[in-house]
Amino acid sequence: MRSRNSLSQNFNSARSFFQLFRDIMSKSFWREATMKKPVLIVLAMIAVYVFWGGTYLGMKIALVSFTPAIMAGIRHLSAGLILFAIARVRKDPFPKLDEIKNAAIVGILLLLIGNGLVAWAEQRVPSAIASLMVASVPLWITLMNWRFGERKQPSIQQMSGVILGIFGIALLVMKSSGGGVDTFDIIGLLALLLASLSWSAGSLYSRLAKLPASPFNNVSTQMITGGVLLLLFATLRNEWVLVDFNALDFNAVLAMGYLIFFGSVVAYTSYIWLMKNVNPTWVSTYAFVNPIVAVFLGWWIGKETLQGTALVSALIILTAVVIITLSQRSKR
């Protein structure tokens, strides 16, 4: 009985999110959002925090039936085509050639290199360690924004929040893994570092470059570019023979659906919109919250034990998010 109630609640939640997304498709929503931007910012941050946090479990389940490149390629290409169709239904004007080029560059940095390397590295290192390396994104964004972006020196409060957040993540994953740094695959760690740097560079580039005005044209171009290149990479490596499409695991298919709609269509669109409308360091706080969501989902759905140290880490990470957020508000 309890499981039925849980399924009913999950279905109602999914239906509510679908209705919200349908409203977001309308042009009137975006016109009103310009007048009520604080509300839209909150909704977008929640989407990035929660839905991306769920992708850790989603990717783990999907990899049961798919290789990393095929999984990531199908995910992003499918989501990109959905968003492209939405743009056509909305009759958004086609972007200019230079806007398409810039959006494609962002897709290469964020999806082909960033997301692709994370998916590949999780074959060599624990997912907890992958989340730790991804948590370094706020630090790189802050430093890159200082050097190449707005060229404003980070405040002591801002840097303190970044360092505190990384410490909280380190406490969380090192306790969970039960190992030392020297026990992890060095190639996997370097791949994750490169992925974090590429994601940070792509995030800043998306803020500074001239991109398609329509968020659906913008994100669909990025996703189609990243998805096609990932699938091309999988084809060159002859990975298709490793996937039996006649015997796909049912949960893996459901996980792929979650990754496509919630992880890519909803959360990624929210992320790109946020990077154009708020300070990039503020947006990058998702890297602190996502692991908390991942741990919670692992406990709730995966029946994993939530240790006391994880709760302490969660408090540290959330404190870091508050510090960084307040530092941005004080600057404004």
N, C-alpha and C positions, 0 to 999 in steps of 0.2 A: 504493500500500500504506500509505503514511504517513497519507494522508487517511482511509483506512478505519479505521486504528487510532485516529485522533483522534476520528472520529465515534463509534466504539465507546466510547471513554473518556468522551466528552461524554454519551452515552446512559446509561452506567452512573452517572455523576454525577447526572444528572437523575433517574434511578430512585431513587438513594439519598436525594435531597432529597424526592422524592415519598413515600417510605416514612417519612421523618422527619416530614413534614407530616401524614401519616395518623395517626401516633402522637400528634402535638400535638392532633389533633381530639378525642382521648379525654379525659374528665373526670379520669381517674386521673393522666394526665400533669400536669395543672395542679395537682392536689392534691400530687403528689410535688414539683412545681416550687417550692412554697412552702417545702419543707424543703431543697431543693437549688438555691436561687435563684442562687448564683454561676454554676453551670453553665448555667442558662437564660439568664442575662444575657449570658454569652459567646456562646452560640449566636445569640441575638437580635442582638447587635452585629455578628456576622459576616454575618448575613442583611442587615442594613441597610447595612453597608459594601460588600459584594460585589454583591448583587442591585440595589441602587439605583445603584451605579456603572455597572452594565450598561445601565441605562435610557437613558443618553445615546446609545449606539449603537442601542439598540432604537427610540427615538423617531425618530432620524434615518432609519432604514430604514422605519419605519411611515409616515412623512410622505410617502413616495413615492406612496402610494395614498390617504391620508386627510388631511383638513384638521385643523389643531390641535385645534379644539373637538370635532369628531367623534371624532378619535382618543382624546383624553382622556376624553370622555364615554362612549364604548363601553368603554374600559379600566376606568374606575371603576365604572360601572353593572354590568358583567359580574362584576367581582370582588366587588362588594357583594352581588349576588344569590347568588353561590357561598357567601359567608360567611353570608348569611342562611339558606341551605339547611342549612349545617353546624350552625348554631345550633338549627334545628328538629330535625335528626337527634339532636343531643345533648340535646334537650328542655330547653334553657335557658329559664328563665322570661322572659316578655316584659317589657321595660323599662317603667318608669313614664313618664308623659307628659313630666314635666320632664326626665327623663334623655334621652328622645328629642330634645327641644328643644335641650338642651345639645350632644348629639352632632351634631345637624344644624348648629349654629353652628360647631362645629369643622370639619365637612365643607365649609362655605362658605369659611372662612378658609384652610384648607389646600389644598383641591382646586379649588373653583371659582375663587377669586382667586389663590392661590399657584401651583398647578400649571397652571391655565389660562393665566395671564399668562406663565409660563415658556415654555409651548408656543407661544404667540402671538409672544413676543419673539424666539424663535429664527428667525423669518422675517426679522428685521430686523438682528440682530447675530449674529456667529459663536457657535457652541455653546461654544467655549472661554471667551468673554467671559461667556456665560450662567453657566457653572460658577463663574467668579470672583465674580459677583454673588451667587450662591447661597451661596458660601463665607462671605459676611458674616453668615449666619444665626447662628453661635455668638456673634458680637459683640452682635447685637441681643437674643438670648435672655439673654445675661449681663446686659446693661443693663436689659432689661425685668424680669427676675427680681429685680434689685436695687431697681427703682423700684416695681413692681406686684406681684411675687410674694412670695418669702420675705423681701424687703427686707434682704438681707444684702449688705454691700459686698464686691465681688469682691476677692480677694487679689491682691497684686502678681504672684505666680506664675501665678495663673489668667489675669489680663489679659495677662501676657507671652506665655503660650501662645496665646491668641487672636490677638494681634497678629503673632506669629511665623508662625502658620498662614496668616493672610491674606497675609503677605509671600511665603510659599512658593508659594501659589496664584497670586499676581500674577506671580512670576518664571516660573512654568510657562506660564501662558496668554499672557502678553505676548511671550515668546520664540516660542511656537508661532504666534501670530497675525502676528508680524512687523510690527505697526503700533503707532500711538500711541493714547492714549485719545481724542484729539480727532478721530479718524477714524471713530468708531463713532456709530451713530444714537442721538441723544439721547433720542428717544421710547422706543426699545427699552431703553435703559439705565434710564430712569425706571420703565418697566414692570417690569423685573427687580428694581429696588429696592423697589417696592411689593409685588411678589411675596414678596421676602425678609422684609419687615416683616410681611406678612399671615401667612406661614408661622410666623414667630417668635411672633406673638401667638396664633395658633391652637394652637401647641405648648404654650405656657404655660397657656392657657385649658383645654386638655385635662388638664393636671396639677391644676388648682385646682377645676374644675367637677365637679359630681356627674354621672357618666356611668354608662351601663349596666354592671352588675357583670360580665356576660359579655363577654369581649373580642371575641367574634364578633358579638354584638348591637351592641356599641359601634362597631366598625369598619364593619360592614355598613350601619349607619344613616348614618355619615359618607359612605361611598362612594356609596350610593344617592342621597343628597341631592346630593352634588357631581356625580355622573354625570348625573342627571336635569336639573339646572340647566344643565350644559354642553351637553347635547343640545338643551335648549330654546333656549339662546342660538344654537346652530348653526342651528336651525330658523327662528328669527326673522331670521337673516342669510341664509336660503335657501342654506345651504352644501351641502345634500344633493345638489343638482344637479351639484356639482363632483366627486362621488365616483362612479366607475363600478364598481358591485359585481359586474358581470359580467366585469370585466377587472382584478381585483385582482392586484397583484404577489405572487408566492408568498412571497418573503422578507418582504414587508410583513405578510402574514398571520401568518407565523411570529413576527415581531417583536411583533406585537400579542398573540399568545399568551404570549410571554415577559413582556410588560408587565403583562398581566392576572394571570398566576399568580405569577411570581416578583417582579415589581416592585410589585404591589399586594397580592395575597393574603398572600404570605409576608412580604415586607419591611415593608409598611405596618402589618400586624398587630404585627410585632415592634417597630416604632417606637412605636406607641401604647402597647404594654405597657411598654416601657422608660420612656416619659415619666411613667408612673404609679408606677414602682418605683425609679428612680435619679435622681440630680441632672440637671436638664435641660441644663446646660452640658456635662456628660459625654456625653450622648446626641448633642448637636449636633456632636460631633467627626466625625460621618459626613460633614459638608461638606468636611473636609480629605482624607478617604480616598477618597471617591467619584471625584474627578477623577483620582486615581492609577489606579484601576481602569479608568476610561474611557480613559485614555491607553494602558494595557496592552492592553485589548481592541481599541483602534484599531490597535495595532501587530500583535497576534496574528491578529485576524480581518480587519481592514480593510487590513492590509499597509502601515500607515503607519510612517514612520521614527521611532524613539524616540531623540531627541537627548540628548547628554550633559547639557544643562541640565535636561532633564526628570528625570534621575536625581538631580541635585543638589536639585531642588525636592522630589522625593519624600522625600529624607532630611530636609529642613527640615520638611515637613508632618508626617511621622511623629514627628519630635522634638516638635513642638507638641502632637500627640495625647498623647504620653507625659507631657509637662509638665502638661497639663490633667487627665489621668487621675490622676496622682500627687497633684495638688493636691486632688482630690476625696477620695482615700483618706486623705490626711493630716488632712482636716477630720473624717473619721469616726472 
